[in-house]
Structure formats: structure tokens, C-alpha cells
């Protein structure tokens, strides 16, 4: 069986690569479970001081896998899962991969860096936002929405979060940087070098000092209600999802909000007929 996540180490740096480039690294349950195992492996290795998460190919992640053959086969094979969105077994699996994992990754004992290029849609935003630092290529395109790990009002200012979610609009790397989502922006041919240079500088710091510094920052967020808000927003997501409003999918397995954002990215106006677009398999 092919691996949907690749793992490698070089000195004190672990590299974890989302490895479904054919589907723009859409997040199947298998990919998310392998990502969790890879991050656990990095955190448990006393020689690893920092982990870099990246995507294979041109895109970080097009978001949730909404129906590739591999994902549908996986769902059908899992004991107790009777159908998409049905039953407590489905809920527990869905919650595990889309909320519990991301909260866990946010609190890993080692620093993490998301290295983002191309699409970072919905679930892609979730993974990137659960990392400590985001470095982006100038071609990066971020799309926010009401998703399961709803960190958006914490990642960017509240009024901007409302604006983007109500409109369904991509923000590019420069806007993401201006809003505080992306820490740094580089030309694509410099992104990898600069990301690993920064990771190497992290690795020079005492492990305990880095660990406790990260913990202190996360505690400051939690004192403001971050983790409780993630739980509440997940319940809002599930309610919206089960009412069916706003979650209609196009023929290309995209959610309506993503299709609208892609049309905006191409400069199309409301009422115009969409032209062909990249088939992001998400979201």
C-alpha cells in the first residue's frame, strides 16, 4: 500500500510530506491518520527538535477529500460506519481526524512549521493553522470557511474573518502575511531554503526552553478560550453540515463555497458562466 505521508529526518529536523499530489493533497482519513503518526514519531524522537510539514507537488492541500475512490473505499471498509454522516461511529471517526488531531498537533511538544505553496483550502488551512509557524510562497492561496477546527478568528482579525467567510474569497500570501496568518513570505524558489534555515535556528535552542515557551503561548490562548471555542465551533459545523445548507457539492467534488472562491480567483463576476478551473479534490 502506498504511503499518503512521507517522513524523513536530517540532523534535528523532521520533514513530513503530504503525498497525494494527484489530488492536490486532499485529506483522506488515511492521510490524516498517517500525518498524526508522523507527527507523533517526530515528537517522540529525542534527536528531532523541529518538524516541517509540506505538500508534494504544487499545492499544500486542497482540503478535505470529498469522494475520491480511495476515500470512499476506506469509509466502506471501516467496521460500524454505515454511511456518510450517519451514526455515532461516523461521528467519532469524523471528529477524531478533523478536530481531535488538529488540537493534538497544536499542542505537540516540539515546534512545527507549515511550508505552504499553492492551494491551502479549508482543511489545508486547518493543518497549517495547527502548526506553530507558517511560511508561505508568493503563489500560496488560503481559503477560510466554517470548518471543523475553526481557528480562523484566532488566526486573523475578527472582522476580516467575517468578511472572508461571508464572501468565500481566497487571500494570497501577502494578504495572509498582513493579517498575521503567514509569518513570512518568500519567492517560491527561496521558500524551502528559508524554511529550513529557520528550522535549523530553532534546533540550536535548548529543547526545554523551546518546549516551555511554546506551552506558555498556547496557555495564553487557552486562557482566552481558544480550546473551548474549538469545541463550540465544531458543534456549529456539525449542525450546519447536517442541515445541508451551504454544503452542496459541484460535479467536480468541490463545495459551493470553494467553487465560488475559485471563480473569484479567475476574476469572474456573479452571474457569469464559470470557465474551466483546477480540479481541487476537496472541499
C-alpha positions as CSV (number, residue, x, y, z in Angstrom):
1,X,0.0,0.0,0.0
2,X,1.4,3.4,-0.9
3,X,2.0,5.9,1.8
4,X,0.0,9.1,1.8
5,X,2.5,10.8,4.1
6,X,6.3,10.7,3.8
7,X,8.7,11.0,6.7
8,X,12.4,11.9,6.7
9,X,14.9,13.4,9.1
10,X,18.0,15.4,8.5
11,X,20.0,16.2,11.6
12,X,17.5,17.7,14.1
13,X,14.8,18.5,11.5
14,X,11.9,16.1,10.6
15,X,10.2,16.6,7.2
16,X,6.6,15.4,6.9
17,X,5.2,15.5,3.4
18,X,1.5,15.2,2.4
19,X,1.8,12.8,-0.5
20,X,-1.3,12.8,-2.7
21,X,-0.2,15.3,-5.4
22,X,-2.6,13.7,-7.9
23,X,-5.5,15.1,-5.8
24,X,-3.6,18.2,-4.7
25,X,-3.0,16.5,-1.3
26,X,-6.7,16.2,-0.5
27,X,-7.1,14.9,3.0
28,X,-8.4,11.4,3.1
29,X,-8.9,9.7,6.5
30,X,-5.8,7.6,5.7
31,X,-3.7,10.7,5.0
32,X,-4.8,12.4,8.3
33,X,-4.1,9.2,10.3
34,X,-0.6,8.9,8.7
35,X,0.1,12.6,9.4
36,X,-0.8,12.1,13.0
37,X,1.5,9.1,13.3
38,X,4.3,11.0,11.6
39,X,4.0,14.0,13.9
40,X,3.9,11.6,16.9
41,X,7.1,9.9,15.6
42,X,8.8,13.3,15.3
43,X,7.7,14.4,18.8
44,X,8.9,11.1,20.3
45,X,12.4,11.2,18.7
46,X,14.8,12.8,21.1
47,X,17.0,13.8,18.2
48,X,14.3,15.8,16.5
49,X,14.0,19.4,17.5
50,X,11.5,20.7,14.9
51,X,9.1,19.3,12.2
52,X,8.4,20.8,8.8
53,X,5.0,19.9,7.2
54,X,4.8,20.4,3.4
55,X,2.9,19.1,0.4
56,X,4.1,17.1,-2.5
57,X,3.7,18.8,-5.9
58,X,2.5,22.3,-6.5
59,X,0.0,22.6,-3.6
60,X,0.0,22.3,0.2
61,X,-3.5,20.9,0.4
62,X,-6.8,21.3,-1.5
63,X,-8.7,20.4,1.7
64,X,-10.9,17.5,2.7
65,X,-11.3,14.5,0.4
66,X,-14.9,14.6,-0.5
67,X,-15.1,11.4,-2.6
68,X,-12.0,10.0,-4.3
69,X,-12.3,6.3,-4.9
70,X,-9.7,5.6,-2.2
71,X,-11.6,7.6,0.4
72,X,-15.0,6.0,-0.4
73,X,-13.4,2.5,-0.3
74,X,-11.8,3.3,3.1
75,X,-15.1,4.6,4.5
76,X,-16.9,1.4,3.4
77,X,-14.3,-0.9,4.9
78,X,-14.5,0.5,8.4
79,X,-16.5,-1.5,10.9
80,X,-19.6,0.2,12.2
81,X,-19.6,3.0,9.7
82,X,-22.9,2.7,7.9
83,X,-22.8,5.7,5.6
84,X,-21.5,9.3,5.1
85,X,-22.7,11.4,8.1
86,X,-24.7,8.6,9.7
87,X,-24.4,7.0,13.1
88,X,-22.2,7.7,16.2
89,X,-19.4,5.6,14.7
90,X,-19.1,8.0,11.8
91,X,-19.2,11.0,14.2
92,X,-16.4,9.6,16.3
93,X,-14.2,9.0,13.3
94,X,-15.0,12.3,11.7
95,X,-14.3,14.1,15.0
96,X,-11.0,12.3,15.5
97,X,-9.5,13.2,12.2
98,X,-10.9,16.7,11.9
99,X,-10.8,18.1,15.5
100,X,-9.0,15.9,17.9
101,X,-6.0,15.5,15.7
102,X,-5.6,19.2,15.0
103,X,-5.9,20.1,18.7
104,X,-3.3,17.5,19.4
105,X,-0.9,18.8,16.7
106,X,-1.2,22.4,18.1
107,X,0.0,21.1,21.4
108,X,2.9,18.9,20.3
109,X,5.9,19.2,22.5
110,X,8.1,20.2,19.5
111,X,7.9,23.3,17.3
112,X,6.2,22.8,13.9
113,X,6.4,24.8,10.7
114,X,3.9,24.6,7.8
115,X,5.6,25.3,4.5
116,X,2.8,26.4,2.2
117,X,2.6,26.8,-1.6
118,X,-0.3,26.8,-3.9
119,X,-3.7,25.9,-2.6
120,X,-4.3,25.9,1.2
121,X,-8.1,25.3,1.2
122,X,-10.4,24.7,4.2
123,X,-8.8,21.5,5.7
124,X,-5.4,22.8,4.4
125,X,-5.9,25.9,6.5
126,X,-6.7,23.6,9.4
127,X,-3.4,21.7,9.1
128,X,-1.4,24.9,8.5
129,X,-3.0,26.7,11.4
130,X,-2.4,23.9,13.8
131,X,1.3,24.3,13.2
132,X,3.3,26.9,15.2
133,X,4.6,28.9,12.3
134,X,3.5,29.3,8.6
135,X,6.0,30.2,5.9
136,X,4.3,30.8,2.5
137,X,5.4,31.0,-1.1
138,X,4.1,34.0,-3.0
139,X,1.8,31.7,-5.0
140,X,0.0,30.5,-1.9
141,X,-3.8,30.9,-1.8
142,X,-5.6,30.5,1.5
143,X,-9.3,29.9,1.8
144,X,-11.2,30.2,5.1
145,X,-14.6,28.9,6.0
146,X,-16.6,27.4,8.8
147,X,-14.6,24.2,9.1
148,X,-14.1,21.7,11.9
149,X,-11.0,23.2,13.6
150,X,-12.3,26.8,13.4
151,X,-9.2,28.7,14.3
152,X,-9.9,31.5,11.7
153,X,-11.0,34.2,14.3
154,X,-7.8,33.5,16.1
155,X,-5.6,33.4,13.0
156,X,-6.7,36.8,11.6
157,X,-8.7,39.8,13.0
158,X,-12.4,39.0,13.7
159,X,-13.9,41.5,11.2
160,X,-11.6,40.2,8.5
161,X,-12.6,36.6,9.4
162,X,-16.3,37.5,8.9
163,X,-15.5,39.3,5.7
164,X,-13.7,36.3,4.1
165,X,-16.2,33.7,5.3
166,X,-19.2,35.6,4.2
167,X,-17.7,36.3,0.8
168,X,-15.8,33.0,0.1
169,X,-12.7,34.6,-1.1
170,X,-9.1,33.4,-1.3
171,X,-6.4,35.5,0.2
172,X,-2.9,35.4,-1.3
173,X,0.3,35.1,0.7
174,X,0.9,38.8,1.0
175,X,-2.6,39.4,2.4
176,X,-2.2,36.4,4.7
177,X,1.0,37.9,6.0
178,X,-0.5,41.3,6.5
179,X,-3.4,39.7,8.5
180,X,-1.0,37.7,10.7
181,X,-1.7,34.2,9.3
182,X,1.5,33.7,7.5
183,X,4.7,34.6,9.4
184,X,6.9,35.1,6.3
185,X,6.5,35.1,2.6
186,X,9.2,34.1,0.0
187,X,9.6,33.6,-3.7
188,X,8.8,30.0,-4.5
189,X,12.5,29.2,-5.3
190,X,13.5,30.5,-1.9
191,X,10.8,29.0,0.3
192,X,12.4,25.7,1.0
193,X,15.8,27.2,1.8
194,X,14.4,29.9,4.1
195,X,12.1,27.5,5.9
196,X,14.9,25.0,6.6
197,X,17.3,27.8,7.6
198,X,14.7,28.9,10.2
199,X,14.2,25.3,11.4
200,X,17.9,25.0,11.9
201,X,17.9,28.1,14.0
202,X,15.1,26.7,16.2
203,X,17.1,23.5,16.6
204,X,20.0,25.5,18.1
205,X,17.9,26.5,21.1
206,X,17.7,24.4,24.2
207,X,14.9,21.8,23.8
208,X,13.4,22.6,27.2
209,X,13.3,26.4,26.6
210,X,11.6,25.9,23.3
211,X,9.1,23.4,24.8
212,X,8.1,25.7,27.7
213,X,8.0,28.8,25.5
214,X,5.5,27.2,23.1
215,X,3.5,25.8,26.1
216,X,3.3,29.3,27.6
217,X,2.0,30.9,24.4
218,X,-0.6,28.1,24.0
219,X,-1.7,28.6,27.6
220,X,-2.2,32.3,27.0
221,X,-4.5,31.5,24.1
222,X,-6.4,28.9,26.1
223,X,-6.9,31.4,28.9
224,X,-8.8,33.5,26.3
225,X,-10.9,30.5,25.5
226,X,-9.2,29.0,22.4
227,X,-9.7,25.3,23.1
228,X,-13.3,25.8,24.4
229,X,-14.1,27.8,21.2
230,X,-12.8,24.9,19.0
231,X,-15.3,22.6,20.7
232,X,-18.2,25.0,20.4
233,X,-17.4,25.8,16.7
234,X,-17.1,22.1,15.9
235,X,-20.7,21.7,17.2
236,X,-21.7,24.6,14.9
237,X,-20.0,23.0,12.0
238,X,-21.8,19.7,12.6
239,X,-25.2,21.5,12.8
240,X,-24.6,23.4,9.6
241,X,-23.3,20.2,7.9
242,X,-26.4,18.2,8.8
243,X,-28.9,20.8,7.8
244,X,-27.2,20.6,4.3
245,X,-27.3,24.4,3.9
246,X,-24.1,25.7,2.1
247,X,-22.6,22.3,1.7
248,X,-23.8,21.5,-1.8
249,X,-21.1,19.9,-3.9
250,X,-20.3,20.6,-7.6
251,X,-19.8,17.8,-10.1
252,X,-16.0,18.2,-9.5
253,X,-16.4,17.3,-5.8
254,X,-16.0,20.8,-4.6
255,X,-18.1,22.5,-2.0
256,X,-20.1,25.5,-3.3
257,X,-18.0,28.0,-1.3
258,X,-14.8,26.7,-2.8
259,X,-16.3,26.9,-6.3
260,X,-17.3,30.5,-5.7
261,X,-13.8,31.3,-4.4
262,X,-12.2,29.7,-7.5
263,X,-14.4,31.8,-9.7
264,X,-13.3,34.9,-7.9
265,X,-9.7,33.9,-8.3
266,X,-10.2,33.8,-12.0
267,X,-11.8,37.2,-11.9
268,X,-15.3,36.1,-12.8
269,X,-18.3,38.1,-11.7
270,X,-21.5,36.9,-10.2
271,X,-23.8,35.6,-12.9
272,X,-21.1,34.7,-15.4
273,X,-20.7,31.2,-16.6
274,X,-17.6,29.6,-14.9
275,X,-14.7,28.6,-17.2
276,X,-12.6,25.5,-16.5
277,X,-10.5,25.5,-13.3
278,X,-8.1,23.3,-11.5
279,X,-10.0,20.4,-10.0
280,X,-9.1,20.7,-6.3
281,X,-10.5,17.5,-4.9
282,X,-11.6,19.0,-1.6
283,X,-13.6,21.0,-0.3
